[in-house]
Amino acid sequence: MKKKTWMMLAAGAAVAAALFAWAFAPRPLGVELAAASEGPFETSIEEDGKTRLRDRFVVAAPLAGTLARITLREGDAVEAGAPLASITPVLPVMLDERTRREQQLRVEITQAQTQRVAARIEGAKVGLAQARNEQQRSEQLARQGFVAPTKLESDRLSVLAAQKELEAAVEEGHVAGHEVEQARAALMAATRPGAGAGKGFAVRAPIAGRVLKVAQASEGPVALGAPLVELGDTARLEVVAELLTADALRAAPGSAVRIERWGGDGVLEGRVRLVEPAAFTKVSALGVEEQRVRVLIDLVSPAQRWASLGDGFRVGVRIVTRSLPKVLKVPVSAVFPRPEGGDAVFVVEGGRARLVPVQLGARNGQEAWIESGLAAGAQVIVYPPPATRDGLRVAPRSV
């Protein structure tokens, strides 16, 4: 055989051997990478909630008599002092002592309520003054660099909450004064039967708001104290979330709240006002008994943004339990537990995976806060495949 033929056969054999070796050589494992970065980090509690009116007012019949038909309907707007219903007193010729005494006691009760509300107004004024003083101190320290911006923002929101509390107390004072006038008018109508004969007694709205419920729309007899109309101011809404007691311990009053899935655009801002002191038992959808507690949340976003919300609307709440302005973080799917204890990540260096133990500060649904063990900019493997091990050749996988 010619020498040229032998050379061609040898070259073909070498090429075939190279192809065989390349076909069966171990390939780098394709992985998805993400960079460790610095930025803000939050942990939160997510739960469903619903809106409700902060104050409801049930307007009751101040005296027994015949109720004229109520023309108001649910959703109608009323002004403070506007007539809601008319009651024609039905009184006997001889007024008994019991009825007269009941009307007198009603006047005394409403007067006591007025005094109680007055004390609450004074307390709200003191709370507002204290919150403003605390804000002024924080502003002075912030200008000197001794107070974090989050503390200053918290004090500003505390002043806003104290102002809202004072406004609510003043509104209750108006309602209490209206009830005193109504009770006195009912007592006068009861003690002077002839003066009220054939005349209707006007039942007026204690506040400006909307009609939530009409208890009795048709004309007919009503007893003393029977509910007639339920009123509420839809501009004064709050959000109620029922949290597990273990989670409620981390939802301290003053915590920031993100209100999502409320039906409108964007996210509304809120603030935890109160965690109720008493828990209750609730059976979950899986039939498990849970101890839950109600958390009351104030809406701090401008009222124009959530004007379409009403009473009893379902929303999603995310209560922020920890907020840090700048930490080192990686996707939470990059962190996994080690058999000997602790947590670790796989870092890609020189085309190979390196097992790096890390110390976690906290984690949420998307990110993990790395306290130590990793540097900013490091490429970590997200969702490490089961075959990943220390020293294994890896290659970025196109997404």
C-alpha positions in Angstrom: 0.0 0.0 0.0 1.3 3.4 -0.8 2.7 5.7 1.8 0.1 8.4 1.0 -2.7 5.9 1.6 -1.3 5.0 5.0 -1.0 8.6 6.0 -4.6 9.3 5.1 -5.8 6.3 7.1 -3.8 7.4 10.1 -5.2 10.9 9.8 -8.7 9.6 9.6 -8.1 7.4 12.6 -6.8 10.3 14.6 -9.8 12.4 13.7 -12.2 9.6 14.7 -10.4 9.1 18.0 -10.6 12.9 18.7 -14.3 12.9 17.9 -14.8 9.8 20.1 -13.0 11.5 23.0 -14.9 14.7 22.5 -18.2 12.9 22.4 -17.6 11.1 25.7 -15.7 13.8 27.5 -17.5 15.3 30.6 -19.3 18.5 29.8 -19.6 21.5 32.1 -22.9 21.5 34.0 -25.3 24.2 32.8 -26.4 26.4 35.7 -28.4 29.6 36.2 -26.3 32.4 37.8 -27.1 35.5 39.8 -24.9 38.2 41.3 -24.7 39.0 45.0 -25.7 42.6 45.3 -26.2 45.3 47.9 -29.5 47.0 48.4 -32.6 47.4 50.7 -34.0 44.4 52.4 -37.4 43.8 54.1 -39.1 41.0 55.9 -42.8 41.1 56.2 -46.0 39.2 57.1 -48.5 38.7 54.4 -52.2 38.1 55.2 -55.6 38.9 53.8 -57.6 41.7 55.5 -60.7 43.7 55.0 -61.7 47.2 55.4 -64.2 48.5 57.9 -65.4 51.9 59.2 -63.6 53.2 62.2 -66.9 54.5 63.7 -70.4 53.3 63.1 -73.4 55.2 64.4 -76.8 53.4 65.0 -79.5 56.1 65.2 -82.2 54.7 67.5 -85.8 55.9 68.2 -85.6 58.4 71.1 -89.2 57.8 72.0 -92.0 55.3 71.3 -94.5 56.3 68.6 -95.4 55.9 65.0 -92.6 56.1 62.5 -93.2 57.8 59.2 -91.8 56.1 56.1 -88.0 56.6 55.7 -87.1 57.7 52.2 -83.4 57.3 52.6 -81.7 54.3 51.0 -78.3 52.6 51.5 -75.5 54.7 50.1 -77.3 58.0 50.3 -75.1 60.9 51.7 -76.4 62.9 54.6 -75.2 66.0 56.4 -74.8 66.4 60.1 -78.2 67.5 61.5 -80.2 66.4 58.5 -83.5 64.8 59.3 -83.5 61.0 59.0 -86.9 60.0 60.2 -90.0 61.4 61.8 -91.8 59.9 64.8 -95.2 60.9 66.0 -95.4 60.3 69.8 -98.2 58.0 71.0 -98.6 59.0 74.6 -101.3 58.1 77.1 -103.5 60.8 78.6 -101.9 60.2 82.0 -98.1 59.7 81.7 -96.8 57.1 84.1 -93.9 57.6 86.4 -91.8 54.9 84.8 -91.8 56.4 81.4 -90.9 59.8 82.7 -88.1 58.3 84.8 -86.7 56.4 81.8 -86.6 59.6 79.7 -84.8 61.4 82.6 -82.2 58.6 82.9 -81.6 58.8 79.1 -80.8 62.5 79.4 -78.4 61.7 82.3 -76.7 58.9 80.4 -76.1 61.1 77.4 -74.7 63.9 79.6 -72.3 61.4 81.1 -71.2 60.3 77.7 -70.5 63.9 76.8 -68.2 64.2 79.8 -66.4 61.0 78.9 -65.8 62.2 75.3 -64.6 65.5 76.6 -62.0 63.7 78.7 -61.0 61.7 75.6 -60.5 64.9 73.6 -58.2 66.3 76.3 -56.2 63.1 76.3 -56.0 63.2 72.5 -54.7 66.8 72.7 -52.0 65.8 75.2 -51.0 62.8 72.9 -50.8 65.2 69.9 -48.6 67.6 71.8 -46.3 64.8 73.0 -46.0 63.5 69.4 -45.2 66.9 68.1 -42.5 67.4 70.8 -41.0 64.1 69.9 -41.0 65.0 66.2 -39.2 68.3 67.0 -36.5 66.5 69.0 -36.0 64.0 66.2 -35.7 66.8 63.6 -33.1 68.5 65.6 -31.1 65.3 66.1 -31.6 64.4 62.4 -30.0 67.7 61.3 -27.0 66.7 63.5 -26.8 63.2 62.1 -27.8 61.4 65.3 -31.2 60.0 64.2 -31.9 57.6 61.3 -34.3 58.8 58.6 -36.7 55.9 59.5 -37.0 57.3 63.0 -37.9 60.7 61.7 -40.5 59.3 59.3 -42.0 57.2 62.2 -42.3 60.3 64.4 -44.0 62.2 61.6 -46.5 59.4 61.1 -47.0 59.4 64.9 -48.0 63.0 64.7 -50.4 62.3 61.9 -52.0 59.4 63.9 -52.3 61.6 67.0 -54.0 64.2 64.8 -56.5 61.7 63.4 -57.2 60.5 67.0 -58.0 64.0 68.1 -60.3 64.5 65.0 -62.1 61.3 65.9 -62.5 62.4 69.5 -63.9 65.8 68.4 -66.3 64.0 66.1 -67.5 61.8 68.9 -68.0 65.0 71.0 -70.4 66.3 68.3 -72.3 63.0 68.3 -72.6 63.0 72.1 -73.9 66.6 72.1 -76.4 65.7 69.5 -77.6 62.8 71.6 -78.1 65.0 74.6 -80.2 67.4 72.6 -82.3 64.6 71.2 -82.8 63.0 74.7 -83.9 66.4 76.1 -86.3 66.9 73.3 -87.8 63.4 73.8 -88.2 64.1 77.5 -90.0 67.3 76.8 -92.3 65.6 74.3 -93.0 62.9 76.9 -93.6 65.3 79.8 -95.8 67.6 77.7 -98.2 65.3 75.8 -100.5 68.0 74.6 -97.6 70.0 73.0 -96.5 67.0 70.8 -99.9 65.7 69.8 -100.2 65.2 66.1 -96.7 66.6 65.5 -93.8 64.5 64.2 -90.5 64.4 66.2 -87.6 64.7 63.8 -84.7 62.3 64.3 -81.6 63.9 62.9 -78.2 62.6 61.7 -75.4 63.0 64.4 -72.6 63.1 61.7 -72.0 63.7 58.1 -71.6 60.4 56.2 -73.5 57.8 54.3 -76.4 55.5 55.1 -75.2 52.0 55.6 -78.4 50.3 56.6 -82.1 51.2 57.1 -83.5 49.0 59.8 -87.1 49.9 59.2 -88.1 51.7 56.1 -91.9 51.3 56.2 -94.2 53.3 58.4 -95.2 51.6 61.6 -95.0 51.7 65.4 -91.5 51.7 67.0 -90.5 51.2 70.5 -88.1 53.4 72.6 -84.5 52.6 71.6 -85.4 50.6 68.4 -82.7 51.0 65.7 -83.7 53.1 62.7 -80.7 54.0 60.5 -77.0 53.0 60.6 -74.6 55.7 59.5 -70.9 55.8 58.8 -68.2 58.0 57.3 -66.6 56.1 54.4 -63.7 58.5 54.4 -62.6 57.1 57.8 -61.7 53.5 56.9 -59.3 51.1 58.6 -58.1 47.7 57.6 -58.4 44.7 59.9 -56.2 41.7 59.5 -56.4 38.5 61.5 -52.8 37.2 62.2 -51.6 34.1 63.9 -50.5 35.0 67.4 -46.9 34.1 66.7 -46.9 36.6 63.8 -48.8 39.3 65.7 -45.9 39.5 68.2 -43.7 40.9 65.3 -46.4 43.3 64.0 -45.6 46.1 66.5 -47.8 49.3 66.5 -46.2 51.8 64.2 -45.0 49.1 61.7 -45.3 50.1 58.0 -47.9 48.2 56.0 -48.2 47.7 52.2 -51.8 47.3 51.1 -52.0 45.3 47.9 -54.7 43.5 45.8 -57.2 46.2 46.8 -58.6 46.6 43.3 -56.9 49.9 42.4 -53.6 50.8 40.8 -50.4 50.7 42.8 -49.9 49.9 46.5 -51.5 51.8 49.4 -49.4 52.7 52.5 -50.7 52.0 56.0 -49.5 51.9 59.6 -50.3 49.4 62.4 -52.3 51.3 65.0 -53.2 48.5 67.4 -52.8 44.8 68.1 -55.8 43.7 70.0 -54.9 42.2 73.4 -57.3 39.2 73.2 -56.9 36.3 70.7 -59.6 34.0 69.4 -59.9 30.5 67.9 -60.5 30.2 64.2 -60.7 27.0 62.2 -58.7 27.1 58.9 -59.8 25.8 55.6 -57.9 22.6 56.4 -59.8 22.1 59.6 -57.0 23.1 61.9 -57.7 25.2 64.9 -55.6 28.4 65.0 -55.2 31.1 67.6 -55.5 34.5 65.8 -55.6 38.1 66.9 -56.9 41.2 65.1 -54.5 43.9 63.9 -55.9 47.3 63.1 -54.2 49.3 60.3 -54.7 52.9 59.5 -54.5 54.1 55.9 -51.9 56.8 55.5 -52.1 57.2 51.7 -54.1 60.2 50.4 -57.8 59.6 50.7 -58.3 60.4 47.0 -56.4 57.3 46.1 -58.7 54.9 47.9 -61.9 56.8 47.6 -63.5 53.9 45.8 -63.0 51.5 48.8 -66.0 50.8 51.0 -66.9 48.9 54.1 -66.0 45.2 54.1 -63.8 45.2 51.0 -61.2 42.4 50.8 -57.5 43.5 50.5 -54.1 42.0 50.9 -51.8 43.4 53.6 -48.0 43.0 53.9 -46.8 44.2 57.4 -43.1 45.1 57.3 -41.4 43.6 60.4 -37.8 44.6 59.4 -36.5 47.1 57.0 -32.8 47.7 56.3 -31.5 50.3 53.8 -28.4 48.4 52.5 -27.4 44.8 53.0 -25.7 42.1 50.9 -28.3 39.8 49.5 -28.7 36.9 47.1 -31.8 35.1 45.7 -33.2 32.9 48.4 -33.2 30.0 45.9 -29.4 30.1 46.0 -29.1 29.3 49.7 -29.3 25.7 51.0 -28.7 24.0 54.3 -25.5 21.9 54.8 -25.7 18.4 56.3 -23.3 19.4 59.1 -25.3 22.5 59.9 -25.5 26.1 58.8 -26.2 27.4 55.3 -24.1 27.6 52.1 -24.1 28.7 48.5 -22.3 27.6 45.4 -20.0 30.4 43.9 -18.7 30.1 40.4 -14.9 30.8 40.2 -12.8 30.1 37.2 -15.6 28.0 35.6 -15.9 25.7 38.6 -18.5 25.6 41.5 -17.1 26.4 44.9 -19.0 25.5 48.1 -19.0 28.6 50.4 -20.5 28.6 53.9 -22.5 31.8 54.7 -24.1 33.3 57.7 -27.7 34.4 57.1 -29.3 37.4 58.8 -32.8 36.8 57.6 -34.7 35.8 54.5 -38.0 36.6 52.8 -39.9 35.1 49.9 -37.4 36.4 47.3 -34.1 37.3 48.9 -31.7 36.2 51.6 -29.6 38.6 53.7 -26.0 37.4 53.8 -24.2 38.7 57.0 -20.8 37.1 56.3 -19.1 34.6 54.0 -19.7 36.3 50.6 -18.5 39.4 48.8 -20.6 41.7 46.7 -20.5 40.9 43.0 -19.9 37.1 43.5 -21.7 34.9 41.0 -23.9 32.3 42.8 -25.8 29.4 41.4 -29.6 29.7 41.6 -31.5 26.5 42.1 -28.3 24.3 42.2 -29.0 21.0 40.3 -28.6 17.8 42.4 -25.4 17.0 40.6 -23.7 20.2 41.7 -20.6 19.6 44.0 -17.5 21.4 45.0 -15.0 21.7 42.2 -17.5 20.7 39.4 -17.1 22.4 36.1 -20.1 24.6 35.3 -21.2 26.9 32.6 -23.9 29.6 32.5 -27.1 28.4 31.1 -29.0 30.7 28.8 -32.5 31.6 30.1 
